[in-house]
Amino acid sequence: MINLLKKDKELWDLFTRREEYDPIFLDQYDRFPYSLSSHRNVLDPKVSKFLLENNLEIEYPEEKKFAVCMTHDIDNVYYSRLRVIYSSFKYLQKLQIKNAMRMVFNNTHKKWNVLWNFNDIMNIEKKYEAKSSFFFLALKEDEQDFRYRIENLEYEIGNIVDNGFEVCLHGGQSAYNDLDVIIEEKQRLEKISGERIIGYRNHYVMFKVPDTWEMLSKAGFEYDATFGYADMVGFRNGMCHPYFPFNLITNKEINILEIPLNIMDTTFDEYLPFDINGQWEIIKYLIDTVEKYNGVISIIWHNKNMIGDKLKLFEKILDYCYKKNAWITSGEEIWNFWKNTYG
């Protein structure tokens, strides 16, 4: 694959994201945003298309035509006081008394806490014969963007693993650029889970090409699921298949599988001004595109968006992919399959 892509400079530069090696500008989170990329048609997986046209053949278990890597970033397990007050008021305006009361008591008991919804998520996915990956922060209380103590989630994390779902590390803001921090957070989560952690995604999808891949490989991760845009959906480097990144500085392939990110729920909330119907049309288009190229579509759906219209949209995605006979599964299972079949 590498030798084939090298023959086409445009595709090679896109695949390796050459323009990100020495960026002129970055956004407020030190990210390279879609808004600054020279590659504008990000809805076209042109690198994957080229590879398929040149005899790349992909076959999934049980004759599935494409795969869905379903993931959940667990940024919060409690609402802020301001959010509780605001949401309660909005529910009361709509005369939704039950929802208003649940929000008022949200942080006092797990039963009322709409963010303590790991079992709910798994039960929804089981209806569609799906599995997913849960990405947990493992920060200390004095660290930037601390949201919760991972030690308080030991039972829930164990329950996720016992149900056959995956627990992964959601690296803190500084982790993407600091090997020592990545290793420390990994060890902290492994101590709580009792499992080897192989999957990674950085908070705020912060990433530095190619440094973050190299650090994750050295830290012992097997795959990354960060590489997508925060401000746009689609195919950041033209790939809708997992791949091993190539380092243009060392001129070597990096020993970590990238499962590129295609859709993040909060991208619509913060960057793309579409109503829920418009969001569905874009998501549907991307799913159909990945199906066409026998790819893997990777989706982030935060636990905070398992309510209201966002919950309905999440179930609509699962139902649509299930009826298309997609393999809806965790990053771990995709990594294991890819390693044994195409690695």
N, C-alpha and C positions, 0 to 999 in steps of 0.2 A: 504493500500500500504506500509506504513512504517513497520508494523509488518511483512509483507511478505518479504521485502527486508532484514530486520535484520537477517533473518534465513540464509542468504548467505553472509558470511563475505566479500568475494571478491567484490560482487556487492554492498554491503552496503558501503564499503570503497570508491568505485568508485562514487556512487551516492552522498555521502556526501563530497567527495573530501578530505578525511582524510589527504592525503599527503600534502595538502596546508595549514594545520593549523600551522605547524612549519617548513617552508621551509628553506633549507640551503642557497640557492641562489635565487636572483630575477634579472630581467633584468634591463636595464637603466631607465625604467619607473616604477620600483617597482612592476612589474607584474610577476606572476608565468607563465613561458612560456611552451609551448608544448615540447620544446627541453629538458626540465628537468623532464618531467613527466614519471613515470614508466608505465603509461597506453599508449601503443604505437598504438593500433589499434583503432584510434580515428574516423575512418570512419564507425565503426560498433556501432549502438545504442543498445548495448547489454542489458542495464538496461530496456529500453522500450520494447525490444524484450521479455525479461523475464516476464515482467508484462502482456504483451498481451498473452503469453503462459499460464498465470495463471489467466485468465478470466477478464482482464481489457478490457472493451469494450468502444470504442470511436465512437460517431456519431456526425457529423457536420450538420449545417443548410442546408436545401435543398438537403439532401442526398449526400453532398460532401464527397469524400473519405479522403481528407487531406486538410491542410490549408497552406497558405503562409503568413507569417507576413513580409510585405514589409516595409522597413524603410530607411530613408535618414538622414545621419548626415550632418548638415550644419556647417562645420568647417570654411568656408570662403564665403564671398559674394563679395570680391574683390581679384584680382590677385596682387602679388607683382610686383614692377617695373621690377625686373630681369626676372620674369616669362613672363611678357608682351614682353620684348625685345627678349628673347629667342624664344618664340612661334611665334612671328611675323616673325622672321628670318627663322624659319623652314618652315612656310607656304609659304614664298616667294621662298624658295628653290624648293618647290613643285609646284610653279606657282599658288598657291591658293590665288589669290589676295584679294578676298572678305573676306576670313577668316583672312588674314593678317591685313586688314584694321579694321575688327571688333575687333581684339585683340589690335591694337594700341589705339583705342578709348574705350576699354573695361571699364575702370574705370571712364569715363566722363559722361556716361548716361546709365540709366537702360536698354534702348532699345538695346544698344550694349553689355551690360554686360552678358556674357555667364553664369555667376554664379548666376545671378538674374533670375533663371529659374523655379521658383516654379509653375507658371501656366503651363509651358511646361511639367513639370513632371506630374502634375495632368491630363493634357489633354491626355498624352500618356497612363496613367493608366486607364482613363475612357474608352478608346477604348477596354480594356480587362475586363471591369466591375470590376475594382480593386480600392481599397483604400489603403492608406499608412499612416505612421507616420513620421513626420518631427521633428528631434531633434535639438533644437537651443541652442547655448551657451548663457549664460546670465551673462557675466563677466563685471567687471568694468575696466575702461581704465588703471588703475595701476596694474591690476592683471596679473599673469603669463599667457602667451599664449592668451592674448586679441586679437581678430580678427576684431570685429565689435560691434557697439553699438546696443543692442537689441531694444532700443527705435526707431531706424531708420527703423525697420521692422514691426512697429505696423500695418500698412495697410496690408502688405503681410500676416502676421500672422492671422489677422482677415479674410482675404480672404480664407486662407486655412481652417479655421474652418467653414466658411460659405459654403464651398463646400463639407462639410461632411468628411474632412480628419482630422487627429489628429496632435496637437502640443504637443511636449514633451520636457523635459529638458535634455540637453546634458551637464552634470556636468563638471566643469573645472578640471584641473589636480589634485588639492588638495582635491576636494570635496569627493571623494570616501572614504576618511579616516578622515572626519571632519564633524560632524553632523551640527554644526552651519553654515558652509559654504553651505552645501546642502540646509538647510532651507532658507538661505538668497537668494540663486540663484533661488530656487523654487518660493519664494515670488516675486522676481523681474520679472520673466517670467509671473506669474499669473497676475501681475499688468498690463502688456502690453497686454496680451491675453484676459483678462476679463473672463477667464475660469479656473476652477480647473485643475491643472496639475497632472495627475496620473501616467504617464510613465516616465521612467528614463533610460539613458545610460551614462556612464562616458566617457569623452574624452580619446582617446587612449586605450579604453576598459580596463582602470585601475580598479582593483577590489581586495578586500581583503576578503577572506573567514574566518569566516562567518560575519565579522564586517560590511561590506558594506550593506549586506542584513538587518541587525539589524538597522542600521542608516536610511536606506530608509524607513523601516516600521515605525520608530519613527517620521520621517519627514512627513508622511502622503501619501506616494506614494502607489499605488495599485500593480504596477508591475515593474519589472526590465527587461531590454533587453541587458544587458552588457555581460552576462556570456558565453564567448567563448574565443578562443585564437586569439591573433593578428598574431601569426606566423604560424597558421595552420587552415584549415577548418575542419568541422566535429562536433563531439559530445563530448564536454569536460568532461561531467560526464556520458556519455552513454545514455543520455535522448534525445529523439526527440519529447517529449511532454512537455507542460508547467507543472510546479510542484511547490509545496511549499517547500522551502529548510528546512533542519533539522540542528539545531545547536548542535554539539557534546559536547560543553561545558555546555550549559544549559539543554541539553537532551530534547529540545522542538522544535516543528515546528515553523518556522518564518512566521509571518503574512504578507507575500508578495509573489505574484506569480512571478516566474521566467519563462520568455519566452527565452529559451537558444539560443544564437547566433550560427549560423552554417556556414554562408558564409559572408565574408567581401571583397568587391572588392579590397581594397588596400593590402590585404594579398597576392594577386597574384603579385602586383606591387613591393612589398618590400621583400617578403620571398619565394614565390614559383615561380621558373623560368620557367613558361609555357607560350607559345604564346597564342593568343586569342582562337585558336581551342582547345588547351589543357585545357585552363580554362573552356571552354564550356563542355568538356567531364567530367571534375571533377564535375562541377555544376550539370550537367544532372544526373550523378551517385547519387549525394546526394538527388536530387529531387525524383528520382525513389525509393531510399531507404526509404525516409520519406513517400512516397505514400504507399509503401509496408506495413509499420507499422502504417498507419492511423495517422501520426503525424503532427506536425507543423514545417515547415522549416522557419527559420528566416534569413533574408538577409539584409545587409547594402549595399546601393548603394549611394555613396556620390554625391551631386549635381555637384561637379567638374568633375565627370565621365559621364556626360550626353552629350558627344561629341565624334565624330569619332567612332572607333571600340568598345569602351566601351558602347556607346549609343546603338549600334547595338546589343551588347551582352545583355544589359539590356532588350531590346525589345524582344529578342529571348527567354529569361527566361520567360517573361510575356506571350508570345504567347504559349510556351510549356506548362506552367502551366494552362493557360486558356483552351487549347485543352484537357487537362487531367481533366477538370471540377473541378479544385481546387478552394477553397475559398480563394481568394487573398484579404487580408484586413489589417486593422490597428491593432496595439497592443491593443488599447482600446477595439475594438470589440471582439478580442480573449479573453481578460481578462474578459469582461462582460459575454461572453458565458461560459467560464470555471467556473467562480464564480457561475453562476446560474445553471450549469449542473453538475459540478464535485466538486465544492467547499465545 
